[in-house]
Amino acid sequence: MEITAEQRKSVKGEGFLSNRDGERFSMRIITENGVLNANQMKNLSEVAEKYGNGQIAFTSRLTVELPGIKFEDIENVKAYVTKDGMVTGGTGSKVRPVVACKGTVCSNGLFDTQAFGTEIHKRFYEGYRQVSLPHKFKIAVGGCPNNCVKPDLNDLGIVGQLVPNYDLDKCKGCKKCSIVNVCPMKAATVKNKKLAIDKSLCNNCGTCVGKCAFNTIPDGELGYKIYIGGRWGKKIRIGSELNKLFTKEEALDLVEKAILLFKWKGETGERFASTVDRLGIKEVEKMLVSDNILKHKEVILDIKTVGGAAC
């Protein structure tokens, strides 16, 4: 059947992207941090066999795509996946589905990344779904400095930090220091019979916490490092690291302020990375750490944004 450009645009907004053959479509299913339950997986397998080409693929942002769907089957497919609580979408110049690493269960994870990612998903993907932006806005949550989900290459990236609490009086100056042995960054050394940590090398991974037999580093303080303006693709930009560690609530507020700043100051068709470069990182950071943007939230949300972004 003949599929018009307007029809393609309409279904793309609902999460159905044209395949290369120009005749079929890939259905994009939204996941919360890449998590699906067993019934949902069964459902998708049935859809892939009945309506698609039998394949299920995962995108780089942990959404699911089922290729090979006919245009005339789209409404039936949408109804089928709805039975198990799934929805299609995840395209357009809006906040995109959140990506979070497996820090919840990973031995390197410093906090519950899946719970934090879900909170961001509910508040900013679902809560801001009707808010049009100059371009897409991607958020990633990493549980430790290993950066498995590349938070610094997202429009906004959050990375868990565990700042070691160091009790100098308990240090015995051991010749074979367990802290020095486990530090992956070589930030720990023993100088003048006392443990010394080079803050310029330490990445707050938390590996040293609890490793000393004399309890020199008994625990650490959890915080969140935030990068803004990262981008991958044709023009790569490493995100700019903000000059402090944030609490969880501060991080959530900063996510909202960054989205609002992008809507307010971004130019149609440009990524947040370009907005940051155009305004200057110092000016952007100044605006983000203040509460002025949140005070003008309603006014900013009324700004009309025109244009579209790549899928």
N, C-alpha and C positions, 0 to 999 in steps of 0.2 A: 504494500500500500504506500501511497505518497505521504510522506511526513513533512510538514511545513517547518520552516525555521522557527516560527512562533510556537509550534507544538514542542519542538526540541527544547526551546528555552524554558517553556512551562514545566516540562517533566524534569529538566535538569535542576530546577529550583526545588523539586521534591526529592532529589537524590538519584535520578536515573540519567546516566551519562551515555552519550552515543558511543557505540563501538566503532572500530575502524571501518567496518564494512558498510556503515551508514544505514543499516537496516535494524540492527538490534541494539540493546542497551545493557549497561551494567547497573544493577541496583546497589546503592550504597546504604548499608545499615549502620546506624549510630551505635557505638558501644560506650560504656562508661569505663574508660581506661583500658579498653581492649578486653573486657571481661564479658563472657557469655555463659549462661548456665547450660546444663545438658539438654533440657527441653528446647531451648533456642537453637542449639547446634543441630538437633534432630530436625527441627522445623526448616532450617536453612538447607539442610541436605535434601529434604523433600522438595523444596522450591527449586533447588539447582537441578534435580532430576526431572521434575515435572515441567518447569518453565524455562530453565536456562540450558547451558551446555554441559552441565554436570560438574562444573568446577566452582570452587569457593576460594577467593583470594583475599589476603589481608593487605591493606595499604600501609604505607610507612608511618601513618598516624593511628594505626590499630583499629581503624574502621574495617568493615567487611564489605567486599564487593562480589556480586554474583553476575557474571557476564552472560550474554547470549539470550536476553529476554526480548520477546517481541513487543512492539509498541502496543498492540491490542491486548496484551496480557498484563499490562502494568497495573491496572486497577485490581485485578484478581490477585496479583502478587502482593500488593500493599495490604489487602484484606487478609491474606494468608499469614503474613509475618506478624500482623497486629494481634493474632490469636495468642501469641506467646510474649506479648508486651514489647515487641520491637518496632522501631520507627525508622523511616528512611530520611535522608537529608544530608547535612554536612557540607553544603556547597554555598557559594555566594560571598559577597563582601560583608561578612559578619564574623563574629567570634566563632571559631571552628571547634570541633570536639577536642577535648583536653586529652593529652597524652601523659600518662604517669608510668614510671618504671615499676618493677616488682619489689620495691623496697619493703613492702609489707611483710614479705616472707623471705627475702634475700638476706643472707648472713651479713652483708655489708650495709643493709638499710638502717638508717638512723631514725626513721619515723614511719608512720603508717601512710605510705604514699597513695595507696588506693583510696583510703578514706578521705585524704586531703584532696586528691584529684576529683573524687565524686562531689565533694563540697563545692569545688570550683566549677565543675560541670553543671550542677544544679543552679548555682547562683549566677554564672556568667554565660554558659552556653544556652541553657534553657531560659534563664531570666532575661537575657539580652537578645533572644532569638529574633525579635522583631526590630532590633536596632540596626540600621544600615550604617556601614562604615566606609571610609575611602577605599579599603581593600580588605582582604581576609586578615584575621588576627589569630595567630596560633600561640597556644600556651602549653608548656611542658613542665612536669614536676619530676625532679630527680631526687632519689633518696640519699645519695652520697656524692662525693666529688668524683666518682668514677664516670659520671656523666653519660650513662648508657643511652639515655633518650635525647642526648645533645640539647640540653636546656639553653645553652648559649647560642644556638642557631635558630631559636624561636623568637617570635615577636616579644614574648616575655617568658623567661625561664626561671624556675625556682629550684634551688639546690640545697639539700639538707646539710647542716654544719653542726659538728659537736666540738665546741671549744673546750679543750682540756683544762680542768681545774688542777693546778700544780701546787702541791704543798712542799715547799723547799726544805722545811725543817725535818721532814721525814726521809729525805734523800740520804743514802749512806755512801754515795759515790762509788758504787760497785765497779770493779774493773770490767766485768762483763755485764753491762747494763741491759736489762730486758727491754727497756723502752727504746734504747738505741737499736737493738736487734730487730724490733718489729716495725719501726717507723719506715714506711715505704718512700717517704719524701726526703730521707736523710736530714731531717730538720732537728733531730735530737743528738746531742753530743754530751760527753762528760768533760767539764772544764773545771780545773781547781777542785776536783773531787765532788762536784755538784752537777746535777743534770741541768743542761741548758737547752732551751727550745728556740730555734730561729724562727720568729714569726713570719719572716719574709718567705720561708720555705714551707712552713706548716700549712696544710690545706684543710685542717679541721675534719679529717676523715674519721676520727674517733678510735683508730686502731690501738692507740696507746692506753686508752682508758682501762683501768683494772689489771694491767699487765705487770705492774711492779709488786713484788712480794712484800714491800714495806709500805704499800698504799700511797706512793708519792703522787700518783694521778688516780684518785679514787672514782672520779666521775667527770662529767663535762656538762656544759650548758648548751642546750639545743637552740639553734637559730637558723635563719634562712637567708641564703645569699640570693640576690635577684639580679638577673641580666635583662637588659632591655634592648630592643632594636636588632636582634639577631635575624639572620635570613640565610637560607640555603637556596640553591637553584642556579640560575644563570649568573647572578651577581651575589656572591657570598659576602656576608658581613658578620663577624663575630660580635655577639652582643656586648654592650657596655655594662660593666659590673658597677652596681651602685655602691656608694662608699660607706656602707654599714651593714650589719646583720639585722634582720627583722624578726619580730615575734610572729606567730601565726596570724594573729588578728591584723597586725600591721601589714603583713604580706597580702592578705586578702583585700584590705583596703587599697593597697598599691596596685593590685591587679585592676580593680575598678577604676582607679584614677588614670591608669595607663590607657584603658579602653576609652574613657571619656576624653582624655587629652588627644588621642588619635582622631576621634570624631570631631573634636573642636578645631584642632590645628592641622590635621592631615588634609592633603589635597587629593581630589578624586583621582583614583588610579595609582597612587603611590603607596608603597608598603611603609609600615611603621619605621623601618630602618631608615628610609629616606627622610621621613619626618624628623627623626632624631638628628640626622646629619644636617638637615636644613636649619633646624632651630638651634642646634648645638647642644652637646650632651650636658654641659653645665647648667644651661637654662632649663633643659628638660628635667634634670634631677632636682633642681630647685623647685619646679612646679609639682613634681611628684611627691616630694617629702612634706610639702605643705598641705593644708586641708582646703585650700581655696577652690580647687576643682570640684570637690564633693559639695561644697556650699552652692555651686552653680550647676549642679547635676541636672535639674529639671530644664534649665535654659539650654544647656548643651544638648540634651536629648531631643530638643525641639528643632535642632539644626537639620536642614534637609541635605542629604547626601545623594548625589546622582552618580550612576556609573556601575560597572560590574568588574568582577575579578575572574581570574582563571580558576578552574575547578580544584 
